[in-house]
């Protein structure tokens, strides 16, 4: 490795902030520059659709470190600044204020951008996506008794927004093109749990329904019209149809991009001096034996330490299993592992889905656990994680038996 004096981090989300933190924690004494497009220091995004959106937790609790921390740790924090170009040959980053930064090593943590829908009216006032704290504020302003919110998309974000809105007394309609919410994530076996949950809390759940347009009056959204002609009136619209990795900067620079930026086990990109963490990292996962790119809080939290260790010359690889969690009404859940549709053969359930107290397991054809989800049952993740990581076959009948300890499987 050549002389390492200056590390530039592009991205002001949790992954970017944790990268800067890891550089100092692992003893790097050179210059660290963090370029953040938002005007806030790096913060965690899960509260934007959970406690912060509900008004039960202040924004300060989501902030990783206050601005003073960056000064105290000699981290040059550029807020409200966008990186517009990367010159890999010159090791230079061009900024939107006309400035330029030279780097010895570069870490990309540019995150994701919400997907938009090519619908008439999608650009009207009152149509929202959720990515920033300002987005969360705008959505919360719709909440209240007698107010009506239409949500297009029944993924995690859409359902969490629905739960927060119902807690605020809002009338909520959720429109989903699939036959069930979360169908691509959970499969038909478990998706019904979340459909029933929201219906039980008063959500008007429209499944197998497609949106034709967002209706407007004088440039402001007034509702949604479905392809079958059904009109749904609303005071605000939230589009929650997923996110896309923000790879424009990486692609323009010439890094290898395919559903994110391709990185090796150590999170190094096709350029030896550029590392990638968080949502945009399409990671050659050493434990799962496949490429994985997920928009999970846990990756943003934990990948930076491995990337920094490698960047500083260590032999590091990131092997953490994908993990995420959700809170909706009185349901809390955690998911560990990776089981996209088509990758598993069966689902085994321990507990009672009708009571919403259970653990579900996705198994492949060799009865190896690909992923597990615990719903209103706790202290499960740390017990199941070693079984998933080891790739050991289990007895499905014993797995379903609450009387069998996980250590005995």
Secondary structure, 3 states (H helix, E strand, C coil): CCCCCEEEEECCCHHHHHHHHHHHHCCCCCEEEEECCCCCCCECCHHHHCHHHHCCCCHHHHECCCHHHHHHCCEEEECCCCEEEEECCCCEEEECCCCEEECCEEEECCCEEECCCCCECCCCECEECCCCHHHHHHHHCCCCCCCEEEEECCCHHHHHHHHHHHHCCCEEEEECCCCCCCHHHHHHHHHHHHHHHHHHCCCEEECCCCEEEEEEECCEEEEEEECCCCEEECCEEEECCCEEECCHHHHHHCCCECCCEEECCCCECCCCCEEECHHHEEEEECCCCEEECCCCHHHHHHHHHHHHHHHCCCCCCCCCCCEEEEEECCEEEEEEECCCCCCCCEEEEEEEHHHCEEEEEEECCCCEEEEEEEECCCCCHHHHHHHHHHCCECCHHHHHCCCCCHHHC
